[in-house]
Amino acid sequence: MELLRLSAFTRQEQVALWNEAFADYLVTATMTEASFKARMESLFLFEEESLVATMNGEPAGIALTGTRAFQSKKIA
């Protein structure tokens, strides 16, 4: 397994990874490039802090994360 930063992928690839990861979700979670960008911004998520797990060179998982200050503490 290898971990890559989400920023190593184009926005189109990022959205495809998200949509694949949530294809079987109970509620519709399909994103467009615009809605994915809006979600990242509204939740203070960052491409440089988010990761994509790969196995044998193929994406196998995605973890979106970000850090920010909250009540004088850094949170993720």
N, CA, C, O and CB atoms as a CASP TS submission, in Angstrom:
PFRMAT TS
TARGET T0000
AUTHOR 0000-0000-0000
METHOD Language model
MODEL 1
PARENT N/A
ATOM      1  N   MET     1       0.843  -1.169   0.000  1.00  0.00           N
ATOM      2  CA  MET     1       0.000   0.000   0.000  1.00  0.00           C
ATOM      3  C   MET     1       0.890   1.235   0.000  1.00  0.00           C
ATOM      4  O   MET     1       1.937   1.269   0.646  1.00  0.00           O
ATOM      5  CB  MET     1      -0.960  -0.003   1.213  1.00  0.00           C
ATOM      6  N   GLU     2       0.455   2.232  -0.729  1.00  0.00           N
ATOM      7  CA  GLU     2       1.161   3.506  -0.774  1.00  0.00           C
ATOM      8  C   GLU     2       0.149   4.611  -0.500  1.00  0.00           C
ATOM      9  O   GLU     2      -0.994   4.540  -0.953  1.00  0.00           O
ATOM     10  CB  GLU     2       1.877   3.719  -2.154  1.00  0.00           C
ATOM     11  N   LEU     3       0.571   5.637   0.248  1.00  0.00           N
ATOM     12  CA  LEU     3      -0.275   6.792   0.500  1.00  0.00           C
ATOM     13  C   LEU     3       0.214   7.966  -0.328  1.00  0.00           C
ATOM     14  O   LEU     3       1.397   8.307  -0.308  1.00  0.00           O
ATOM     15  CB  LEU     3      -0.292   7.150   1.999  1.00  0.00           C
ATOM     16  N   LEU     4      -0.700   8.575  -1.049  1.00  0.00           N
ATOM     17  CA  LEU     4      -0.392   9.744  -1.865  1.00  0.00           C
ATOM     18  C   LEU     4      -1.240  10.916  -1.405  1.00  0.00           C
ATOM     19  O   LEU     4      -2.359  10.731  -0.927  1.00  0.00           O
ATOM     20  CB  LEU     4      -0.629   9.454  -3.365  1.00  0.00           C
ATOM     21  N   ARG     5      -0.717  12.098  -1.548  1.00  0.00           N
ATOM     22  CA  ARG     5      -1.515  13.289  -1.234  1.00  0.00           C
ATOM     23  C   ARG     5      -2.600  13.451  -2.298  1.00  0.00           C
ATOM     24  O   ARG     5      -2.380  13.167  -3.475  1.00  0.00           O
ATOM     25  CB  ARG     5      -0.613  14.570  -1.159  1.00  0.00           C
ATOM     26  N   LEU     6      -3.760  13.905  -1.868  1.00  0.00           N
ATOM     27  CA  LEU     6      -4.853  14.141  -2.795  1.00  0.00           C
ATOM     28  C   LEU     6      -4.442  15.144  -3.869  1.00  0.00           C
ATOM     29  O   LEU     6      -4.947  15.094  -4.991  1.00  0.00           O
ATOM     30  CB  LEU     6      -6.090  14.638  -2.046  1.00  0.00           C
ATOM     31  N   SER     7      -3.540  16.045  -3.536  1.00  0.00           N
ATOM     32  CA  SER     7      -3.082  17.057  -4.485  1.00  0.00           C
ATOM     33  C   SER     7      -2.326  16.457  -5.670  1.00  0.00           C
ATOM     34  O   SER     7      -2.103  17.149  -6.664  1.00  0.00           O
ATOM     35  CB  SER     7      -2.200  18.058  -3.777  1.00  0.00           C
ATOM     36  N   ALA     8      -1.929  15.189  -5.586  1.00  0.00           N
ATOM     37  CA  ALA     8      -1.243  14.519  -6.701  1.00  0.00           C
ATOM     38  C   ALA     8      -2.224  14.163  -7.821  1.00  0.00           C
ATOM     39  O   ALA     8      -1.814  13.744  -8.903  1.00  0.00           O
ATOM     40  CB  ALA     8      -0.528  13.246  -6.204  1.00  0.00           C
ATOM     41  N   PHE     9      -3.514  14.332  -7.554  1.00  0.00           N
ATOM     42  CA  PHE     9      -4.556  13.984  -8.516  1.00  0.00           C
ATOM     43  C   PHE     9      -5.234  15.248  -9.023  1.00  0.00           C
ATOM     44  O   PHE     9      -5.335  16.240  -8.301  1.00  0.00           O
ATOM     45  CB  PHE     9      -5.593  13.030  -7.884  1.00  0.00           C
ATOM     46  N   THR    10      -5.693  15.210 -10.256  1.00  0.00           N
ATOM     47  CA  THR    10      -6.442  16.342 -10.798  1.00  0.00           C
ATOM     48  C   THR    10      -7.789  16.425 -10.091  1.00  0.00           C
ATOM     49  O   THR    10      -8.228  15.460  -9.465  1.00  0.00           O
ATOM     50  CB  THR    10      -6.633  16.206 -12.341  1.00  0.00           C
ATOM     51  N   ARG    11      -8.442  17.578 -10.192  1.00  0.00           N
ATOM     52  CA  ARG    11      -9.767  17.719  -9.573  1.00  0.00           C
ATOM     53  C   ARG    11     -10.732  16.690 -10.147  1.00  0.00           C
ATOM     54  O   ARG    11     -11.547  16.131  -9.414  1.00  0.00           O
ATOM     55  CB  ARG    11     -10.323  19.146  -9.784  1.00  0.00           C
ATOM     56  N   GLN    12     -10.650  16.436 -11.436  1.00  0.00           N
ATOM     57  CA  GLN    12     -11.515  15.430 -12.071  1.00  0.00           C
ATOM     58  C   GLN    12     -11.258  14.050 -11.459  1.00  0.00           C
ATOM     59  O   GLN    12     -12.207  13.314 -11.190  1.00  0.00           O
ATOM     60  CB  GLN    12     -11.277  15.392 -13.608  1.00  0.00           C
ATOM     61  N   GLU    13     -10.003  13.694 -11.240  1.00  0.00           N
ATOM     62  CA  GLU    13      -9.660  12.412 -10.617  1.00  0.00           C
ATOM     63  C   GLU    13     -10.124  12.362  -9.168  1.00  0.00           C
ATOM     64  O   GLU    13     -10.587  11.322  -8.699  1.00  0.00           O
ATOM     65  CB  GLU    13      -8.151  12.169 -10.690  1.00  0.00           C
ATOM     66  N   GLN    14     -10.002  13.480  -8.457  1.00  0.00           N
ATOM     67  CA  GLN    14     -10.448  13.541  -7.064  1.00  0.00           C
ATOM     68  C   GLN    14     -11.945  13.256  -6.966  1.00  0.00           C
ATOM     69  O   GLN    14     -12.387  12.488  -6.112  1.00  0.00           O
ATOM     70  CB  GLN    14     -10.127  14.920  -6.453  1.00  0.00           C
ATOM     71  N   VAL    15     -12.711  13.879  -7.844  1.00  0.00           N
ATOM     72  CA  VAL    15     -14.165  13.681  -7.849  1.00  0.00           C
ATOM     73  C   VAL    15     -14.499  12.239  -8.212  1.00  0.00           C
ATOM     74  O   VAL    15     -15.402  11.651  -7.617  1.00  0.00           O
ATOM     75  CB  VAL    15     -14.848  14.654  -8.839  1.00  0.00           C
ATOM     76  N   ALA    16     -13.798  11.669  -9.163  1.00  0.00           N
ATOM     77  CA  ALA    16     -14.025  10.268  -9.543  1.00  0.00           C
ATOM     78  C   ALA    16     -13.716   9.341  -8.370  1.00  0.00           C
ATOM     79  O   ALA    16     -14.439   8.370  -8.145  1.00  0.00           O
ATOM     80  CB  ALA    16     -13.158   9.888 -10.768  1.00  0.00           C
ATOM     81  N   LEU    17     -12.646   9.628  -7.617  1.00  0.00           N
ATOM     82  CA  LEU    17     -12.310   8.831  -6.431  1.00  0.00           C
ATOM     83  C   LEU    17     -13.427   8.921  -5.391  1.00  0.00           C
ATOM     84  O   LEU    17     -13.843   7.905  -4.834  1.00  0.00           O
ATOM     85  CB  LEU    17     -10.969   9.304  -5.819  1.00  0.00           C
ATOM     86  N   TRP    18     -13.910  10.134  -5.130  1.00  0.00           N
ATOM     87  CA  TRP    18     -15.010  10.324  -4.185  1.00  0.00           C
ATOM     88  C   TRP    18     -16.243   9.539  -4.629  1.00  0.00           C
ATOM     89  O   TRP    18     -16.832   8.793  -3.847  1.00  0.00           O
ATOM     90  CB  TRP    18     -15.352  11.820  -4.049  1.00  0.00           C
ATOM     91  N   ASN    19     -16.623   9.718  -5.887  1.00  0.00           N
ATOM     92  CA  ASN    19     -17.839   9.071  -6.387  1.00  0.00           C
ATOM     93  C   ASN    19     -17.733   7.552  -6.338  1.00  0.00           C
ATOM     94  O   ASN    19     -18.718   6.877  -6.043  1.00  0.00           O
ATOM     95  CB  ASN    19     -18.127   9.521  -7.815  1.00  0.00           C
ATOM     96  N   GLU    20     -16.574   7.015  -6.616  1.00  0.00           N
ATOM     97  CA  GLU    20     -16.370   5.567  -6.538  1.00  0.00           C
ATOM     98  C   GLU    20     -16.457   5.100  -5.080  1.00  0.00           C
ATOM     99  O   GLU    20     -17.058   4.067  -4.785  1.00  0.00           O
ATOM    100  CB  GLU    20     -14.999   5.176  -7.152  1.00  0.00           C
ATOM    101  N   ALA    21     -15.852   5.870  -4.183  1.00  0.00           N
ATOM    102  CA  ALA    21     -15.853   5.493  -2.769  1.00  0.00           C
ATOM    103  C   ALA    21     -17.268   5.471  -2.183  1.00  0.00           C
ATOM    104  O   ALA    21     -17.555   4.671  -1.292  1.00  0.00           O
ATOM    105  CB  ALA    21     -14.976   6.455  -1.970  1.00  0.00           C
ATOM    106  N   PHE    22     -18.144   6.336  -2.672  1.00  0.00           N
ATOM    107  CA  PHE    22     -19.490   6.433  -2.124  1.00  0.00           C
ATOM    108  C   PHE    22     -20.559   5.890  -3.077  1.00  0.00           C
ATOM    109  O   PHE    22     -21.739   6.213  -2.933  1.00  0.00           O
ATOM    110  CB  PHE    22     -19.797   7.872  -1.784  1.00  0.00           C
ATOM    111  N   ALA    23     -20.162   5.086  -4.026  1.00  0.00           N
ATOM    112  CA  ALA    23     -21.112   4.535  -5.004  1.00  0.00           C
ATOM    113  C   ALA    23     -22.186   3.674  -4.354  1.00  0.00           C
ATOM    114  O   ALA    23     -23.315   3.637  -4.842  1.00  0.00           O
ATOM    115  CB  ALA    23     -20.373   3.717  -6.043  1.00  0.00           C
ATOM    116  N   ASP    24     -21.862   2.982  -3.267  1.00  0.00           N
ATOM    117  CA  ASP    24     -22.819   2.097  -2.593  1.00  0.00           C
ATOM    118  C   ASP    24     -23.434   2.730  -1.353  1.00  0.00           C
ATOM    119  O   ASP    24     -24.080   2.039  -0.565  1.00  0.00           O
ATOM    120  CB  ASP    24     -22.141   0.801  -2.210  1.00  0.00           C
ATOM    121  N   TYR    25     -23.248   4.012  -1.170  1.00  0.00           N
ATOM    122  CA  TYR    25     -23.738   4.696   0.026  1.00  0.00           C
ATOM    123  C   TYR    25     -25.262   4.663   0.083  1.00  0.00           C
ATOM    124  O   TYR    25     -25.922   4.605  -0.954  1.00  0.00           O
ATOM    125  CB  TYR    25     -23.239   6.149   0.056  1.00  0.00           C
ATOM    126  N   LEU    26     -25.815   4.698   1.276  1.00  0.00           N
ATOM    127  CA  LEU    26     -27.266   4.616   1.451  1.00  0.00           C
ATOM    128  C   LEU    26     -28.016   5.808   0.850  1.00  0.00           C
ATOM    129  O   LEU    26     -29.130   5.658   0.348  1.00  0.00           O
ATOM    130  CB  LEU    26     -27.593   4.509   2.919  1.00  0.00           C
ATOM    131  N   VAL    27     -27.403   6.982   0.904  1.00  0.00           N
ATOM    132  CA  VAL    27     -28.001   8.164   0.283  1.00  0.00           C
ATOM    133  C   VAL    27     -27.085   8.609  -0.850  1.00  0.00           C
ATOM    134  O   VAL    27     -25.889   8.321  -0.839  1.00  0.00           O
ATOM    135  CB  VAL    27     -28.216   9.321   1.328  1.00  0.00           C
ATOM    136  N   THR    28     -27.638   9.297  -1.807  1.00  0.00           N
ATOM    137  CA  THR    28     -26.842   9.757  -2.940  1.00  0.00           C
ATOM    138  C   THR    28     -25.751  10.712  -2.461  1.00  0.00           C
ATOM    139  O   THR    28     -26.038  11.711  -1.802  1.00  0.00           O
ATOM    140  CB  THR    28     -27.738  10.445  -3.993  1.00  0.00           C
ATOM    141  N   ALA    29     -24.518  10.404  -2.791  1.00  0.00           N
ATOM    142  CA  ALA    29     -23.386  11.232  -2.389  1.00  0.00           C
ATOM    143  C   ALA    29     -22.532  11.617  -3.594  1.00  0.00           C
ATOM    144  O   ALA    29     -21.381  12.026  -3.441  1.00  0.00           O
ATOM    145  CB  ALA    29     -22.534  10.500  -1.350  1.00  0.00           C
ATOM    146  N   THR    30     -23.095  11.484  -4.782  1.00  0.00           N
ATOM    147  CA  THR    30     -22.366  11.804  -6.008  1.00  0.00           C
ATOM    148  C   THR    30     -22.047  13.298  -6.052  1.00  0.00           C
ATOM    149  O   THR    30     -22.894  14.137  -5.747  1.00  0.00           O
ATOM    150  CB  THR    30     -23.185  11.387  -7.256  1.00  0.00           C
ATOM    151  N   MET    31     -20.826  13.609  -6.432  1.00  0.00           N
ATOM    152  CA  MET    31     -20.362  14.996  -6.508  1.00  0.00           C
ATOM    153  C   MET    31     -20.002  15.373  -7.927  1.00  0.00           C
ATOM    154  O   MET    31     -19.640  14.528  -8.746  1.00  0.00           O
ATOM    155  CB  MET    31     -19.163  15.212  -5.594  1.00  0.00           C
ATOM    156  N   THR    32     -20.109  16.652  -8.197  1.00  0.00           N
ATOM    157  CA  THR    32     -19.549  17.247  -9.406  1.00  0.00           C
ATOM    158  C   THR    32     -18.256  17.944  -8.980  1.00  0.00           C
ATOM    159  O   THR    32     -17.968  18.038  -7.787  1.00  0.00           O
ATOM    160  CB  THR    32     -20.569  18.259 -10.101  1.00  0.00           C
ATOM    161  N   GLU    33     -17.489  18.425  -9.933  1.00  0.00           N
ATOM    162  CA  GLU    33     -16.275  19.145  -9.562  1.00  0.00           C
ATOM    163  C   GLU    33     -16.608  20.364  -8.706  1.00  0.00           C
ATOM    164  O   GLU    33     -15.902  20.659  -7.742  1.00  0.00           O
ATOM    165  CB  GLU    33     -15.501  19.573 -10.818  1.00  0.00           C
ATOM    166  N   ALA    34     -17.677  21.068  -9.053  1.00  0.00           N
ATOM    167  CA  ALA    34     -18.073  22.265  -8.296  1.00  0.00           C
ATOM    168  C   ALA    34     -18.529  21.912  -6.882  1.00  0.00           C
ATOM    169  O   ALA    34     -18.150  22.590  -5.928  1.00  0.00           O
ATOM    170  CB  ALA    34     -19.192  23.011  -9.030  1.00  0.00           C
ATOM    171  N   SER    35     -19.332  20.866  -6.735  1.00  0.00           N
ATOM    172  CA  SER    35     -19.818  20.508  -5.399  1.00  0.00           C
ATOM    173  C   SER    35     -18.688  19.931  -4.539  1.00  0.00           C
ATOM    174  O   SER    35     -18.679  20.130  -3.324  1.00  0.00           O
ATOM    175  CB  SER    35     -20.974  19.493  -5.504  1.00  0.00           C
ATOM    176  N   PHE    36     -17.745  19.228  -5.147  1.00  0.00           N
ATOM    177  CA  PHE    36     -16.600  18.704  -4.414  1.00  0.00           C
ATOM    178  C   PHE    36     -15.745  19.854  -3.898  1.00  0.00           C
ATOM    179  O   PHE    36     -15.336  19.860  -2.737  1.00  0.00           O
ATOM    180  CB  PHE    36     -15.763  17.764  -5.304  1.00  0.00           C
ATOM    181  N   LYS    37     -15.478  20.823  -4.763  1.00  0.00           N
ATOM    182  CA  LYS    37     -14.699  22.007  -4.373  1.00  0.00           C
ATOM    183  C   LYS    37     -15.397  22.748  -3.237  1.00  0.00           C
ATOM    184  O   LYS    37     -14.749  23.151  -2.271  1.00  0.00           O
ATOM    185  CB  LYS    37     -14.496  22.954  -5.584  1.00  0.00           C
ATOM    186  N   ALA    38     -16.703  22.928  -3.344  1.00  0.00           N
ATOM    187  CA  ALA    38     -17.474  23.622  -2.310  1.00  0.00           C
ATOM    188  C   ALA    38     -17.413  22.864  -0.987  1.00  0.00           C
ATOM    189  O   ALA    38     -17.294  23.481   0.072  1.00  0.00           O
ATOM    190  CB  ALA    38     -18.937  23.795  -2.754  1.00  0.00           C
ATOM    191  N   ARG    39     -17.493  21.543  -1.035  1.00  0.00           N
ATOM    192  CA  ARG    39     -17.418  20.728   0.187  1.00  0.00           C
ATOM    193  C   ARG    39     -16.049  20.882   0.839  1.00  0.00           C
ATOM    194  O   ARG    39     -15.953  21.070   2.052  1.00  0.00           O
ATOM    195  CB  ARG    39     -17.697  19.235  -0.128  1.00  0.00           C
ATOM    196  N   MET    40     -15.002  20.802   0.045  1.00  0.00           N
ATOM    197  CA  MET    40     -13.651  20.951   0.573  1.00  0.00           C
ATOM    198  C   MET    40     -13.507  22.312   1.266  1.00  0.00           C
ATOM    199  O   MET    40     -12.957  22.397   2.364  1.00  0.00           O
ATOM    200  CB  MET    40     -12.603  20.801  -0.561  1.00  0.00           C
ATOM    201  N   GLU    41     -13.998  23.366   0.626  1.00  0.00           N
ATOM    202  CA  GLU    41     -13.871  24.703   1.186  1.00  0.00           C
ATOM    203  C   GLU    41     -14.737  24.884   2.435  1.00  0.00           C
ATOM    204  O   GLU    41     -14.268  25.433   3.432  1.00  0.00           O
ATOM    205  CB  GLU    41     -14.244  25.741   0.141  1.00  0.00           C
ATOM    206  N   SER    42     -15.975  24.438   2.395  1.00  0.00           N
ATOM    207  CA  SER    42     -16.889  24.667   3.521  1.00  0.00           C
ATOM    208  C   SER    42     -16.487  23.883   4.771  1.00  0.00           C
ATOM    209  O   SER    42     -16.770  24.314   5.889  1.00  0.00           O
ATOM    210  CB  SER    42     -18.307  24.290   3.122  1.00  0.00           C
ATOM    211  N   LEU    43     -15.830  22.740   4.588  1.00  0.00           N
ATOM    212  CA  LEU    43     -15.400  21.927   5.723  1.00  0.00           C
ATOM    213  C   LEU    43     -13.925  22.134   6.077  1.00  0.00           C
ATOM    214  O   LEU    43     -13.371  21.418   6.911  1.00  0.00           O
ATOM    215  CB  LEU    43     -15.649  20.467   5.425  1.00  0.00           C
ATOM    216  N   PHE    44     -13.297  23.122   5.432  1.00  0.00           N
ATOM    217  CA  PHE    44     -11.887  23.444   5.675  1.00  0.00           C
ATOM    218  C   PHE    44     -10.981  22.241   5.444  1.00  0.00           C
ATOM    219  O   PHE    44     -10.064  21.985   6.224  1.00  0.00           O
ATOM    220  CB  PHE    44     -11.703  23.961   7.097  1.00  0.00           C
ATOM    221  N   LEU    45     -11.245  21.508   4.371  1.00  0.00           N
ATOM    222  CA  LEU    45     -10.439  20.353   3.992  1.00  0.00           C
ATOM    223  C   LEU    45      -9.393  20.802   2.980  1.00  0.00           C
ATOM    224  O   LEU    45      -9.635  21.716   2.193  1.00  0.00           O
ATOM    225  CB  LEU    45     -11.329  19.210   3.409  1.00  0.00           C
ATOM    226  N   PHE    46      -8.232  20.158   3.003  1.00  0.00           N
ATOM    227  CA  PHE    46      -7.128  20.582   2.144  1.00  0.00           C
ATOM    228  C   PHE    46      -6.542  19.415   1.373  1.00  0.00           C
ATOM    229  O   PHE    46      -6.335  18.330   1.918  1.00  0.00           O
ATOM    230  CB  PHE    46      -6.043  21.253   2.969  1.00  0.00           C
ATOM    231  N   GLU    47      -6.277  19.653   0.101  1.00  0.00           N
ATOM    232  CA  GLU    47      -5.690  18.621  -0.763  1.00  0.00           C
ATOM    233  C   GLU    47      -4.340  18.148  -0.233  1.00  0.00           C
ATOM    234  O   GLU    47      -4.019  16.964  -0.329  1.00  0.00           O
ATOM    235  CB  GLU    47      -5.529  19.152  -2.189  1.00  0.00           C
ATOM    236  N   GLU    48      -3.554  19.054   0.322  1.00  0.00           N
ATOM    237  CA  GLU    48      -2.216  18.701   0.809  1.00  0.00           C
ATOM    238  C   GLU    48      -2.257  17.852   2.078  1.00  0.00           C
ATOM    239  O   GLU    48      -1.295  17.145   2.380  1.00  0.00           O
ATOM    240  CB  GLU    48      -1.414  19.961   1.071  1.00  0.00           C
ATOM    241  N   GLU    49      -3.363  17.915   2.822  1.00  0.00           N
ATOM    242  CA  GLU    49      -3.484  17.150   4.057  1.00  0.00           C
ATOM    243  C   GLU    49      -4.310  15.876   3.872  1.00  0.00           C
ATOM    244  O   GLU    49      -4.298  14.994   4.730  1.00  0.00           O
ATOM    245  CB  GLU    49      -4.106  18.011   5.136  1.00  0.00           C
ATOM    246  N   SER    50      -5.016  15.784   2.764  1.00  0.00           N
ATOM    247  CA  SER    50      -5.859  14.622   2.480  1.00  0.00           C
ATOM    248  C   SER    50      -5.047  13.559   1.756  1.00  0.00           C
ATOM    249  O   SER    50      -4.068  13.866   1.076  1.00  0.00           O
ATOM    250  CB  SER    50      -7.092  15.027   1.637  1.00  0.00           C
ATOM    251  N   LEU    51      -5.463  12.304   1.910  1.00  0.00           N
ATOM    252  CA  LEU    51      -4.681  11.189   1.376  1.00  0.00           C
ATOM    253  C   LEU    51      -5.517  10.243   0.517  1.00  0.00           C
ATOM    254  O   LEU    51      -6.727  10.106   0.694  1.00  0.00           O
ATOM    255  CB  LEU    51      -4.049  10.414   2.512  1.00  0.00           C
ATOM    256  N   VAL    52      -4.827   9.602  -0.417  1.00  0.00           N
ATOM    257  CA  VAL    52      -5.401   8.525  -1.223  1.00  0.00           C
ATOM    258  C   VAL    52      -4.515   7.307  -1.004  1.00  0.00           C
ATOM    259  O   VAL    52      -3.306   7.361  -1.228  1.00  0.00           O
ATOM    260  CB  VAL    52      -5.497   8.916  -2.762  1.00  0.00           C
ATOM    261  N   ALA    53      -5.116   6.218  -0.571  1.00  0.00           N
ATOM    262  CA  ALA    53      -4.388   4.958  -0.423  1.00  0.00           C
ATOM    263  C   ALA    53      -4.445   4.219  -1.750  1.00  0.00           C
ATOM    264  O   ALA    53      -5.500   4.146  -2.379  1.00  0.00           O
ATOM    265  CB  ALA    53      -4.983   4.085   0.734  1.00  0.00           C
ATOM    266  N   THR    54      -3.319   3.673  -2.175  1.00  0.00           N
ATOM    267  CA  THR    54      -3.283   2.895  -3.408  1.00  0.00           C
ATOM    268  C   THR    54      -2.747   1.503  -3.114  1.00  0.00           C
ATOM    269  O   THR    54      -1.915   1.306  -2.228  1.00  0.00           O
ATOM    270  CB  THR    54      -2.419   3.598  -4.481  1.00  0.00           C
ATOM    271  N   MET    55      -3.241   0.557  -3.872  1.00  0.00           N
ATOM    272  CA  MET    55      -2.735  -0.814  -3.802  1.00  0.00           C
ATOM    273  C   MET    55      -2.435  -1.248  -5.226  1.00  0.00           C
ATOM    274  O   MET    55      -3.293  -1.173  -6.105  1.00  0.00           O
ATOM    275  CB  MET    55      -3.765  -1.790  -3.102  1.00  0.00           C
ATOM    276  N   ASN    56      -1.223  -1.697  -5.441  1.00  0.00           N
ATOM    277  CA  ASN    56      -0.776  -2.096  -6.779  1.00  0.00           C
ATOM    278  C   ASN    56      -0.995  -0.983  -7.795  1.00  0.00           C
ATOM    279  O   ASN    56      -1.347  -1.241  -8.946  1.00  0.00           O
ATOM    280  CB  ASN    56      -1.508  -3.359  -7.228  1.00  0.00           C
ATOM    281  N   GLY    57      -0.781   0.268  -7.355  1.00  0.00           N
ATOM    282  CA  GLY    57      -0.894   1.417  -8.239  1.00  0.00           C
ATOM    283  C   GLY    57      -2.310   1.902  -8.500  1.00  0.00           C
ATOM    284  O   GLY    57      -2.511   2.873  -9.230  1.00  0.00           O
ATOM    285  N   GLU    58      -3.298   1.231  -7.907  1.00  0.00           N
ATOM    286  CA  GLU    58      -4.703   1.610  -8.115  1.00  0.00           C
ATOM    287  C   GLU    58      -5.272   2.215  -6.831  1.00  0.00           C
ATOM    288  O   GLU    58      -5.028   1.688  -5.746  1.00  0.00           O
ATOM    289  CB  GLU    58      -5.550   0.380  -8.558  1.00  0.00           C
ATOM    290  N   PRO    59      -6.028   3.316  -6.936  1.00  0.00           N
ATOM    291  CA  PRO    59      -6.644   3.903  -5.744  1.00  0.00           C
ATOM    292  C   PRO    59      -7.529   2.893  -5.016  1.00  0.00           C
ATOM    293  O   PRO    59      -8.309   2.171  -5.638  1.00  0.00           O
ATOM    294  CB  PRO    59      -7.466   5.135  -6.125  1.00  0.00           C
ATOM    295  N   ALA    60      -7.396   2.853  -3.684  1.00  0.00           N
ATOM    296  CA  ALA    60      -8.162   1.908  -2.870  1.00  0.00           C
ATOM    297  C   ALA    60      -8.933   2.599  -1.753  1.00  0.00           C
ATOM    298  O   ALA    60      -9.794   1.979  -1.128  1.00  0.00           O
ATOM    299  CB  ALA    60      -7.237   0.864  -2.278  1.00  0.00           C
ATOM    300  N   GLY    61      -8.644   3.864  -1.491  1.00  0.00           N
ATOM    301  CA  GLY    61      -9.340   4.586  -0.437  1.00  0.00           C
ATOM    302  C   GLY    61      -8.985   6.051  -0.448  1.00  0.00           C
ATOM    303  O   GLY    61      -7.947   6.449  -0.976  1.00  0.00           O
ATOM    304  N   ILE    62      -9.860   6.857   0.143  1.00  0.00           N
ATOM    305  CA  ILE    62      -9.642   8.299   0.185  1.00  0.00           C
ATOM    306  C   ILE    62      -9.974   8.802   1.581  1.00  0.00           C
ATOM    307  O   ILE    62     -10.975   8.394   2.170  1.00  0.00           O
ATOM    308  CB  ILE    62     -10.499   9.033  -0.889  1.00  0.00           C
ATOM    309  N   ALA    63      -9.137   9.684   2.108  1.00  0.00           N
ATOM    310  CA  ALA    63      -9.368  10.293   3.420  1.00  0.00           C
ATOM    311  C   ALA    63      -9.200  11.799   3.271  1.00  0.00           C
ATOM    312  O   ALA    63      -8.101  12.293   3.019  1.00  0.00           O
ATOM    313  CB  ALA    63      -8.387   9.715   4.508  1.00  0.00           C
ATOM    314  N   LEU    64     -10.301  12.516   3.431  1.00  0.00           N
ATOM    315  CA  LEU    64     -10.255  13.969   3.337  1.00  0.00           C
ATOM    316  C   LEU    64     -10.064  14.537   4.732  1.00  0.00           C
ATOM    317  O   LEU    64     -10.765  14.148   5.666  1.00  0.00           O
ATOM    318  CB  LEU    64     -11.545  14.535   2.675  1.00  0.00           C
ATOM    319  N   THR    65      -9.120  15.453   4.875  1.00  0.00           N
ATOM    320  CA  THR    65      -8.856  16.036   6.186  1.00  0.00           C
ATOM    321  C   THR    65      -8.349  17.461   6.046  1.00  0.00           C
ATOM    322  O   THR    65      -7.938  17.898   4.971  1.00  0.00           O
ATOM    323  CB  THR    65      -7.845  15.188   6.959  1.00  0.00           C
ATOM    324  N   GLY    66      -8.390  18.145   7.126  1.00  0.00           N
ATOM    325  CA  GLY    66      -7.881  19.507   7.191  1.00  0.00           C
ATOM    326  C   GLY    66      -7.674  19.877   8.645  1.00  0.00           C
ATOM    327  O   GLY    66      -8.206  19.217   9.537  1.00  0.00           O
ATOM    328  N   THR    67      -6.922  20.906   8.887  1.00  0.00           N
ATOM    329  CA  THR    67      -6.695  21.384  10.240  1.00  0.00           C
ATOM    330  C   THR    67      -7.078  22.858  10.301  1.00  0.00           C
ATOM    331  O   THR    67      -6.998  23.585   9.311  1.00  0.00           O
ATOM    332  CB  THR    67      -5.212  21.169  10.675  1.00  0.00           C
ATOM    333  N   ARG    68      -7.500  23.277  11.497  1.00  0.00           N
ATOM    334  CA  ARG    68      -7.823  24.685  11.709  1.00  0.00           C
ATOM    335  C   ARG    68      -7.805  24.958  13.198  1.00  0.00           C
ATOM    336  O   ARG    68      -7.782  24.038  14.015  1.00  0.00           O
ATOM    337  CB  ARG    68      -9.204  25.055  11.091  1.00  0.00           C
ATOM    338  N   ALA    69      -7.816  26.222  13.535  1.00  0.00           N
ATOM    339  CA  ALA    69      -7.852  26.618  14.939  1.00  0.00           C
ATOM    340  C   ALA    69      -9.297  26.667  15.412  1.00  0.00           C
ATOM    341  O   ALA    69     -10.174  27.181  14.717  1.00  0.00           O
ATOM    342  CB  ALA    69      -7.160  27.990  15.147  1.00  0.00           C
ATOM    343  N   PHE    70      -9.535  26.127  16.602  1.00  0.00           N
ATOM    344  CA  PHE    70     -10.850  26.158  17.227  1.00  0.00           C
ATOM    345  C   PHE    70     -10.635  26.345  18.720  1.00  0.00           C
ATOM    346  O   PHE    70     -10.006  25.511  19.370  1.00  0.00           O
ATOM    347  CB  PHE    70     -11.673  24.853  16.922  1.00  0.00           C
ATOM    348  N   GLN    71     -11.154  27.436  19.261  1.00  0.00           N
ATOM    349  CA  GLN    71     -10.983  27.756  20.680  1.00  0.00           C
ATOM    350  C   GLN    71      -9.514  27.663  21.094  1.00  0.00           C
ATOM    351  O   GLN    71      -9.169  27.041  22.098  1.00  0.00           O
ATOM    352  CB  GLN    71     -11.835  26.816  21.546  1.00  0.00           C
ATOM    353  N   SER    72      -8.679  28.288  20.306  1.00  0.00           N
ATOM    354  CA  SER    72      -7.240  28.368  20.542  1.00  0.00           C
ATOM    355  C   SER    72      -6.505  27.033  20.451  1.00  0.00           C
ATOM    356  O   SER    72      -5.366  26.921  20.904  1.00  0.00           O
ATOM    357  CB  SER    72      -6.999  28.959  21.880  1.00  0.00           C
ATOM    358  N   LYS    73      -7.143  26.028  19.874  1.00  0.00           N
ATOM    359  CA  LYS    73      -6.487  24.739  19.689  1.00  0.00           C
ATOM    360  C   LYS    73      -6.523  24.360  18.220  1.00  0.00           C
ATOM    361  O   LYS    73      -7.451  24.724  17.497  1.00  0.00           O
ATOM    362  CB  LYS    73      -7.157  23.647  20.550  1.00  0.00           C
ATOM    363  N   LYS    74      -5.519  23.634  17.789  1.00  0.00           N
ATOM    364  CA  LYS    74      -5.481  23.130  16.429  1.00  0.00           C
ATOM    365  C   LYS    74      -6.243  21.808  16.397  1.00  0.00           C
ATOM    366  O   LYS    74      -5.939  20.886  17.154  1.00  0.00           O
ATOM    367  CB  LYS    74      -4.010  22.953  15.928  1.00  0.00           C
ATOM    368  N   ILE    75      -7.229  21.725  15.517  1.00  0.00           N
ATOM    369  CA  ILE    75      -8.041  20.513  15.405  1.00  0.00           C
ATOM    370  C   ILE    75      -8.000  19.991  13.981  1.00  0.00           C
ATOM    371  O   ILE    75      -7.685  20.733  13.050  1.00  0.00           O
ATOM    372  CB  ILE    75      -9.497  20.784  15.835  1.00  0.00           C
ATOM    373  N   ALA    76      -8.317  18.715  13.812  1.00  0.00           N
ATOM    374  CA  ALA    76      -8.359  18.116  12.493  1.00  0.00           C
ATOM    375  C   ALA    76      -9.773  17.619  12.235  1.00  0.00           C
ATOM    376  O   ALA    76     -10.049  17.069  11.168  1.00  0.00           O
ATOM    377  CB  ALA    76      -7.328  16.963  12.365  1.00  0.00           C
TER
END
